[in-house]
Amino acid sequence: QVQLVESGGGLVQPGGSLRLSCAASGSIFTIVIIGWYRQAPGKQRDLVATFTGGGGTHYADSVKGRFTISRDNAKNTVYLQMNSLKPEDTAVYYCHGLSRTNRDYWGQGTQVTVSS
């Protein structure tokens, strides 16, 4: 089992920044891909940014140049630095992990609201 716990969401004005954290625990050695998704009200859950299986990164076109995914292996934590936030970035942000056996793990989500 893997547990993913997000933190760092909140209310921010347009143009502002937030950093989300995803703390992983449990059988984390089974995780081969880890990243962030988001879901706005009435919309599907979409990929935001992820570390790929080969160690690279992948970003949604809508966040390229504004968001950065990073990790601290010593802390078993993945981060999402979000800059130049826009109202359309408002969503619940979820941490996601995929295991070697193709099992999906999700955190509980953290709300990000971009509004003046």
N, C-alpha and C positions, 0 to 999 in steps of 0.2 A: 504494500500500500504506500501511496505517496500523498502527502498533504501539502497543499499550496495555500498560502495566506497572503492576500494582498493588503496593502496599506498605502496611504499617501494621497487619496482622492480628496476632493473638496470643491469649493467655489472659487473661481478665479475670473478676473476680467479679461476681455479679449486682448490679445497681445502678451498676456502673462505666461508664467511657467509653472509647472508642477513636476515632481518626480514621484513616480509610483515604484513601490517595492513589492517583490514576490518572494517570500521566504518559503523554501522547500524543506521538507523533512520526511522521514521514513525511508523507503527503499529508493532513494534518489539515484542510485547507480543504474537503475533500470531505465531512466529517462534518456532518450536520445535527441529529442527536439523539445525546446521550451521557448515560449514566447507570450505575446499579448494579443488578445482579441478585444473587440468592443461591440456593444449592442445598444443602439439608440431606441427610444420608444417606438414600437410599431415596425421595427426593422429587424432584419436578420443579424446574426452575430457574424462579424467580419474580422478577418486577420488585420492586425495593425503592424506588428513587427515580430520577428522570430529569429532565433539562432537555428540555422539549418543543421542537418546531420553531419555535413562536412566541416562544420565550425564557422561557416560564414554567416551572414545576416541577410534578411529579406524584409523589405518594407512595402507597405501599401503605397501606391502612388500619391495618395492624398496626404501622406505624412512625411514623405521624403524631404530631407533638408530641414525638417522641423523637429522630428522625434529621433531619439537615439536609444537603442537597446544596449545594455551592458550587463556584465555579471561579475560577481565576487565569489569565486569558487570556495574560498576559505569560509565564507559566511553562508554558502548555499543560497544565495540571493540573486535574483535577476531584477534589473531596474529598467524603467522606461522614463527617460528624460523627455519632457514635452515642452517645447518652446513655441513662441508665437501662436499661442492657442487661439482657436476660432470658435464661434458659437456652434459650428457644425461638428466640433470635436466632443460636444456634450454626449455622454453615454455612460453606461456601466462598463468598466474595464475589467476583463478577466485574464488571469494568468492561466496558461494551458501547458500541459506537459504530455508528451507522447512517449510511451514505453517501447522497448524492443519488440514486445508482443502486440503492438498496435493498440494498446489500451490508452484511452484518453483520461486525463486527470484535469479537473477544473478547480479553481479557487472559488470563493463565494462572491467575488466581485467587489469593486470599489467605484463609487459614483464620482464622476467628474462633470462639473457643470461650469460652462464658460458663458458668462453673462455680465452685462454692465448693470 
